Amino acid sequence: MKLSRTLILSVFIVASCGLAYELIIAALASYLLGDSIFQYSFTIGLYLFSMGIGAHLTRYISDEHALTRFIEIELLVGLLGGVSALFLFVAFGFALAPFRTLLYALVFIVGTIVGMEIPLVMRVLNNQDADFKEIVSRVLTFDYLGALAVSLLFPLILAPKLGMARSALLFGLLNAAVAWLTARVFRQHLPNYKSLNFRAYLVLMILAVAFVYANRLVFTAEQKYFGDPVVYESHSPYQRLVVTQWKDDIRLYINGNLQFSSRDERRYHEALVIPAMQMAAKHERVLILGGGDGLAAREVLKYPKVQHVTLVDLDPDMTKTFQTADKLTQLNENALNSPKMTIVNTDAAKWLENHADKFDVIVIDLPDPSNFALGKLYSVPMYRMVARRLADGGKVVVQSTSPYFAPNAYWSVVATLEAAGLHTAPYHAYVPSFGEWGFVLASADNHFRLPEKVDVPATFLNPTVLAQMFDFPPDMARRNVEPNYLNNQKLVAYFEQDWADVMR
């Protein structure tokens, strides 16, 4: 009975670890190769496929060796799965080999080994003369319970608190502990117990040392990848934030993608905010969706008539960092701590659904629509909700990716706003860190009179530059593309294809 209980407990831990490696590697693929629905989906699919191969391979293991092989497999999956995230960070940072090849090879190997665990446990229990129906029932019950446990713990606690590398190593330690415990409990049935026990201690020691030094290794790899010294990094349940600094150049990366460089971010944020603020009938109440770095808020707060700003950003790590870090509060001029500011950490679409307030200006500064979760925030239903929150004479502005590098995606945003019943005035600005970047002004009326002056201090914008931004040369001219609806998410497909054509 004690033996069976040990194996059932092992099933719970094994299932937790198996799903954890799957989630961690898929999340890393998304972080490091771009937050793409394909990347996440393919990684999960390959992992499950390889688990099927592993389950099939167990047929070649004899019953008399099933227990020994189960312990050896636990040690192997603990070692490989445990170091998987750390290995991928180092490989990506130091460009050790074609990264996709390493990633998919690791997914296949770890998945194959994980796939051998449950069939071997069931065979060991069967060799203990347990009732087969009872074996299947209990094994699958604890398998699913373990999966549920890690699916909750990973995004809520482990990823934000430990990070990817240490989370994987923690589960590797659990796998190795299962191997050690199983060997100890079944030592009477194991002729090579001493060898297995020694290997278990060795793997546990390797993983423990790696756990202690993981953050240092990841930091070194990131320094290599980003080039500039990393001054801040964090994992949240939503994204990975990295801030670098070289001389006076501070840069923010989200999931490896550059969000701004302090050397030219004023070009972007002045272009984003000032046209809408100048053209709106009033600008007393302003809503910012996204913009958790506070840089758009800084531009908004230049206008003395602004009475209240509501900023809705999903990630509390983002807003807290830009509220407290000295270098970053200097950059946003302490905008997020202004008494005029209310910060709400929630999904922008959900917030719009639940609030009926009207705003004179709505600034939408969300990440590019690189996946379906972000694509919904650029959809016709989303913009219809935005339109309902506009006060009379109000203006909306949307950051809309590059009309030069991603023209189909850019003009799809324009078409989507128009399909939502808004009039639009597309425009663009040159930002050295990104190249030509696009924005779209929108309103319920068709009144977009260019201002004769800029009412606030600006380092980039003046009336002449502002007028030029609304003129598109032939190579950025409007394209006949579809709006973005939730049931097709055409914008995400346009975005991925456009950037795939220009990225090397």
C-alpha positions, 0 to 999 in steps of 0.5 A: 500500500505504501508503494502504491501511495508513493507512486500515486504521489509521484504521478501528481508531481510528474504531471505538474512538472510535465505541464510546467516544462510545456508552459515555460518553453512555449512562453519562452518561444513567445518571448524570444521569437515574438509574441505570436499565436503560431509560436505558442501553438506550434510549440505546444503541438510539437510537445504533445506530439513528442509525448505521444512518441515517448508513450509509444517507446515504452512498449520496448521496455520490459516489465522487469525493468519498468521501475528502474527505467521510470527512475532513470527517466525522472532523473533525465527529465529533471535534468533536461527540463530543469535546465531548459529555460536557462539553456534557451536564455543562454543560447539566445543571448550568445547566438550559440546556434540557429535558435529555432533549431535548438528550441524545437529540438529541446521541445521534442526531446523533453516532450518525448521523455515526459511522454514515457513517465505515466505509461511506466508508472501504470505498468509499475503499479500493475506489477504490484498486482493492483486492480487495473481499473483502480490504476487507470482511475487514480493515475489519470485523476492525479495526472489531471490534478497535477496539471491543474495545480501547475496551470494556476501556480505558474502564471500567478506565482512562479513566473512573476516571483521566480522567473522562467529559468528558476521556475524550470529548475524548481520543477527539475528538482521536483522530478529528481526528488521523485526519482530519489524518493521512488528509489528509496521506497522501492530499494528492496526491488532495485538491484542497482539501488546504490547507483540510482541513489548516487545519480539522484544526489548528483542530479539534485546537486547540479540543479540546486547549484544551477538554481542558485546561479540562474539569475546571474547567468540569465543576466549575463545572457541578456547583457549579451543579447541587448548589448547595453547594460541591463538596469532592470528586468522583471517577469510579470504574468503578462510580459517580460520587461527589460530596461537597459542604459548606455550613457544617456540612452535608456531603452525599454524592451517588452518580450524582447521588442524595443518599446522606446529609446530615450534619445528619440522617444519624444518624437514618438510621444509628441506625435502621438499626443499633441495633434489630438490634444490640439484638435480636440474641442476640449482636453479637460478629461483624458483617457490613456489606454496602455502607455504604462511607461507614463511618457504619453501621460507626460505629454498630456499633462503639459496642457494646464487645462487638463483636469483628470487623466485616467490611465488603463494599463494591464500590467501593474509591474509596468506602472509601478516600475515607472512610478518608482525608479529614479531614472524612469520617473525623470524620463516621464517627469513623474507623470504617473505620480501626478495628483491629476492621474488615476491608474487602473491595472486591468484589461482595456476592453473590459474597463471600457465595457464597465465604465460610461465616462466620457473623455475629451481625448482618448490616447491608445498607446497599446503594443503592436497587434502581434497576436490575437490577444492584442488584436482584439484591442484593435478590432471593430467592437473595441473601437465602437466602445471607444467611440461611445466614450468620446465627448462632443468634439472629442478626438481619439488617437491610435498608435498603429505600427509602421505604414512603411514596413507594415503597410497592410497592418497600418491601413487595416487599423484605419479601415477598422476605425472607419468600420466602427463609425469614426472618421479618420485622419492618418498620419506618420512621423519619423522616429530613428529607433523605428523608422517611419511610424504611423498614427491615426486620429479619429473622431465622430465628426470629420473635423480635423483642422490643423492647428496654426501653433503648438500650445505646449513646449515641444522638441520635435513638433511645430506647425510645419512638421505637423502639417507634413505628417498628414501627407503620405508619399506614394510608397506609403499610400493607402491600401485596399485592406480589410477591417479587423473583426474578432471573428477573423483577426485579419490585422494580426495576419497582416501584421505578421506577414508585413514584418516577416517580409522585411525582417532578416 
